[in-house]
Amino acid sequence: MISIQEVSSAKGKLTTVEDANLHLRNNPNGCTVHEALAPIVFIGQLFSLMPINGYFRKPVSKLKFTLKSLRFVYSCLTTLIMSAIISMFLAYRIHRGTIGLGATATFIYYAVTIMAMIEFIILAHNWPSIMQRWTGDEQLFLFYPYETGKCLPLDSLVKRVAFTMFFFAFVEDTINFISAYQLNVVHMKYCPHASDFWRNFFRREHPYIVRFIPYHPVLGVAIEATMRVAKFTWHYMDVFIICVSLALQRRFEQYNDRIRSFNGNQQPQEVWRALRLNFLRLSELVTYLDTKLSRIILLSCANDMFFISVQLYNIFDPKQTVVTTFYYWYSLLFLISRCFTMLYVSSSIYETSLKPLELLRDFATSSWNLDLQRLLDHVSLKSIAFSGKRFFFITRPLILAMAGTIITYELVLLDQVAKDQDTTKDCDF
């Protein structure tokens, strides 16, 4: 029970500790995940993802998913265009009868992009109910006795991490375009009949589209814009998982900080009962979110593993320009960094969920009771982590396992797969 102790304020006004604690209980000391993820949802919508309304409005009840909205039409239109592009690409390759590693990588890239777009439409449909559940479960962590600590506010942390990733993704896309531009310059030197630079550029980059649709500058701009949207979707999967994981990790850290604040001192059984129920709430929230995000996580991990292997294979192939060589190295390093960050941050959910096991060792056995024992059993026996449709759980050992798999796959590629033919001097069109 809190004693009534008077404390002098800066204005000479007397305030009791009980009143101070009441003030802390009535005023949140942090933002909700709904507020923290709103800018990430907004950036996604610029590239046709997450077609929902009301994500910047504070009450979660304002979130709406509406079929009759420009956001939803934009998402569906982009998905349909990408579906048409992959169909033309597949028909073009079947007609030519050649499907090498480069063509396979392109096909998988388009397929992953389309599946990701569909998954984010499904996620947007479920997002209002997800946010209502999540906001309800995390409410108690926004008030006393849980503290946000001296760490960076959740919304600032999410924005800094996400926008840093988006910046490096923008740099990669820019270097890729400059590389394609310079390769087209080299190509036109070897092929005098190619007089229109941008027509030639489009034919080299997207020959499967030109085979079905005659080139027009408007078509070129539209397809390139769609390709930028597709490339962003490729990056957005990892960034979205990172941001969600950061929010969950922060709540587990707050939970651990509260146990740490006891300093091993005996606590009433009611405190441990509340702590046990709070931990159950967090663990059930992770399980619930895993059911909604596991397909995206599986898709993201498979995509990262495959393209890290492909880019590792590509860097050993001599390039026609310095910018192209630089692009492949930059793309590889960025892809590895993005994948590692996603796995490391996601695995932190599991690591922080195990932290109470270490903290509870500081308490004497005389302090133990039934609720504390049940809390300990729950922490030690249940795996609280994101998964890829339960095929695997994202933990720290998984990072090493994926690295070993990539190296093994890379050795097979270098030994068994033939290099793609250089098309820089190909003047067939």
N, C-alpha and C positions, 0 to 999 in steps of 0.2 A: 504494500500500500504506500502511495506517495505521500510524504509528509508535506505539510504546508510551510514552506520556507520562503521568507521574503527576500527579494533581490532588488537592488536599485537599478533602474534603467537610466539611459542617458539624459532623459528629461526630468529626472528626479521622481518619476512616478513609480509606485511600488507594484511589483508583479509577483505572483506566486509561481513556484515551479509547476504546480498543478495547472495553472492557467497557461503557462508556457507550453506544457505538453499538450494541452487541449488545442492550443493554436497550431502546433505541429501536426496534430491529428486531423485538423480541418483544412490544411493547406498542402497541396501536393508539392513534393520536392523534386519533381522530374516530369518529363513528358511521357505520354502513352506511345505505344508502338504505332498506333494509327497516325499520330502526328509526325513521328520520326520517319516513317516510310512514305509519307505523302509526296515529297520531292522526287523520290525514286519512281513512284507510280507515274508522276507527271512526265518525267523524262521518257519513261517507257511508252507513254501515249503519243509522244511526238513521233515515235517510230512504230506506231500501229499496235502496240502491246497494251494489255490491261485496260480494256474499254469499259471503265466504270465512271460513275459520276459521284461528286461529293467528297472526294478524298481529301480536300483541303478544309472541309467543314468539320468543326470540332466534335459535335455529337456523332457517334458512330452510326446512329440510326439514319443519318443523311446519306450514307453510302447506298448507291443504287446501281444495279446492272440492268440496262434497258436495251432491248433488241432494236427499238426504233430510235436510234441515236447515230449521229455522225461518227462517233468513236467506234461503234460496232461495225458500221458499214466500212469504215477505213480499214479495220482489222480484217474483215472478210475479203475485201477487195485485194489487199496485199497478199493474203493467203492464196486466193484464186490465181493471181498473176504468177506467184512463185510456183504454183502447181502446173500452170501452163508452161512455164519455162523449163521445169524438170521433165515434162512430157516431151517437149521439143528436143531437149538435150538427149534423152534416152532414144528417141526415134532417129536422131542424127547419128548417134554412135552405132546403133544397130545397122543403119544404112551403110556406114563406112566399114563396119565389121572389125573395128579396132577399139578395144577397151583396155587401156593400160592403167598404170597406177594413178596418173594424173586425172584420167577420166573417172576412175573409181572414186578418187578423193572428191572431185567436183560433184559427182552424183550424191555421195554421202553428205556432203556439205549442204546441198539443196534439200535433201530429205530431212536432215536434222533441223534445218531452219523451219521447214514447213511444220514438222511435228511440234517444234517449240512454239510456233505461232498458235497452233491449235490448243496446246496445253495452257498457254497464257489466257486464251479466251475462256477455257473451262475454269481456270483459276479465278478469272475476273467474275465469272458467274457465281462462284462460291465465296468470293472475297468479303461481301457484306456479313455473311454468317461467320466467317473465320475471324474477322475483326471484332465482332460482337463477343464471340467466345474469348478471344485473346484479351481484349480490353477488360472484360469482367474478371478474368483470372489474374490479371496483373495489377488490379486496382489497389490491393493492400500493400504492394511494393512501392507505391507512390507516396505513402504517408508514414509518419512515425509509428513504430520504432525502426522501420527500415530506412536506411539513409542511402543517398546516391554517392556519398563519399566525395573525395577530392578529384576523381577522374573526370574526363571530358564528358559533358552532357550527351545523352544518347543520340539526340537529333544531330548534334554537331559531329559526333563520331561517325554516324552513318553517312552523312553528307560528304565528309572529308574522304572517307574510304571510297565511296561510290564514285565521286567526281574525279578522284585521282585515277581510278580505273578507266573511267570514260575518257579522260584526257589522253592516256596512253593508247587507248583503242583508236581515238581520232588520229593520233600521230601515225599509228600503224596503217590505217586506211589511206592517209595522205601519202605516205611513202609508197604504198602499193600503187596508187594512181600515178605518181611520178615515175615509178619503175615501168609501168605499162606504157606511159607516154614516151619514155626514152627508147624502149624496145620497138615501138612503132616508128620512131625516127630512124633507127637502124634498119628496120625492115624496108622502109621506103627508099633507102639508099641502094638496096639490092634489087628492088623491084620497081623499075622506072615507070611501069604502066599504072602504078598506084599514085594518082594525082591528088585526090581528095583526102586530106589528112584524117579528118574525123570519120569519114566513111570507112577508110582503111582501118582506123583504130577500132571501130565497132565490129568490123568483120573479123578482125584478129581475136578480139576478146569474146565475141558472142557469135561464132559462125553458125551455130545451131538455130539461132533466132532468125538470122538473115535468110537461111534456107527456106523458112516458112513465111516470113513477113518481109517485104521489101524495105530497105533502109530509108529512113526519113529522119531529119534532125530532131523532130519532136519525139519520135520513137526512141532515138538514142538517149535523149535526156530522161525520158520516162523510165527506160530500162536501167540506166545508171542510178537514178534515184531509188528505184526498187532494190537494186543491189546494195546500196548503202543501208537501206532499212534491214535487208536480210543480214548484212554483216553485223549490224548493231544487235540484232536478235541473238546472234551467235555469242556475243560478249555478255549480253544482258542476263542470260541464264546464270552464269557464275556470279555476277555482281548481285543479283537478286538473292541468291542463296546466302551470300556473304552477309548482306544487310539483315536478313531474317535471323541468321545465326548470331550476329552481334547483339541483337535485341534480346534473344533468349539467354545468351551468355551473361549479359548484364544483370538479368534477374537472378540467376544462380549466384553471381558474385555478391549481390546484395544480401542474399540469404546466408552465404558463407560469412560475410562481414558481421552479420548480426550474431552468429554463433561465436565468432572470434571476439566480439566485444564483451562476452561473458568472462573472458580470461580464466576459464576453468572453474569459476565459482559456481556453487550449487544454485539451482534455479527451481522454482515451484513446478509441480507436475503440470499445472495448467499451461505454463510457458512451453514445455516440451510437447504437450498435446497440440497447441497451436502451431508450433514449428513443424511437427509431423504432418499435420493437415496441409500446411502451406507447401511443404515439399511434395506431397502427393498431388497437389494442384499443379505444380510446375511440371512434374513428370508426366501427368496425364495430358497437359498442354503440348508437350513435346511429341507424345504419341499421336495426338490428334493432328498436329501440323504435319507429322510425317506421312499420315495417310493422304494428305492433300498435296504434298510437295514431292513425294518419293519418285514419281514418274519423271519430273523435271530433274531431280538429282541424278537418277539413273542415266537419263539422256545426256546430262552435262558431263558426267564422269566418263561415259563411253566416248563422247565426242572429243573430250580433252585427250584421252589416251590415244585415240586413233590419230588425231592431227599432230600431236607431239611427235609420234613415230614418223608420220609423213614429212614433217618439216625437218626432222633430224636426217631423214634420207635425202631431202632436197638440198641441204647445205653442202653435201659432198659433190654435187653436180656443178661444174663451172658455169658461170653466168656471163651473159653478153655485156652487161654494164655494171659499174661499181654500185650504182643505186640498187639494182636488183639483188646483188649479193648482200648489201647492207639490209635490204628489206627482209630477206629470208632469215638472217641472223636475228634481227630485231623481232620479227614475228615469232621465232622460236623462243627467244628469251622471255618475251611478254606472255606467250601462251603458257610456258612453264611457271612463270611467276603468278599468273592469274589462277592457274589450276592449284598450285601449292597454297596460295592464300585462301582459296575457297575450301580446300580440304583441311587446312590448319585451323581456320576460324570455326568451321563446322564441327571439327573434332573437339574444339574447346568446350562445347556443350557437354560432351561426355566427361571431359577432364574436370570441369568445375562441378559437375553433379557428383563426382566421387570425393570431392574435397572435404565434405563433412566427416568422412571416415577418419581422416587425419586430425581434424579439429576436435572430434569427440574423444580422442585419446588423452586430451588435456584434463578431462574431468575425472575426479576420483570415483571409485566404484561405489562409494557411499551416496553419490549423487544420482546413481542410476535408478530408473523406474521403468515401468512397462512401456510407456509412450516412447521413451528414449531408446529402449531396446527395439521396439517395432520400427522406429525411424532408422536405426542402424541396419536392421534386416532389409528394409526397403532399398536403402542406398546401395548395399553390397550385393543384392541379389538381382536387381533389375538393371538392364542396359538402357540407359537414357541417352539416346543418340539418334540422329537422322540416319536414314538408310536409303538404299536404292531398291525399292519394292521388296525389302527384307532379304534381298540376295546378299547384301553386305551392309555393315554398319560403318559409318564414318568415324573412325578412331585414328589415333596417331600411327599405330602399326600399319594401317591401310595405306598410308603415304609411301612407306617403304615397299609394300607389296606391289603397288601400282608402278613404282619406279623400276622394280625388278622385272615386271611384266613388259614394260616398254622397252627395256634394254634387250630382253630376249626376242621380242618381236622385231626390233631394229636389226638384230643380227640376221634374222631370216630375210628381211627385206633386202639388205645389202648383198646377201649371198644368192638369193633366188630370183629377185625381181629385176627385170631389165629396165634400163633408163628410158624415159620418154624421149622421143625424137625432138630435136630443137627445130622449132617452126619459124625462127627469126628470118631465115633465108628462103622460106617456102613461098614461092610466087605463083601458086596454082590458081589464085583468084585475082 
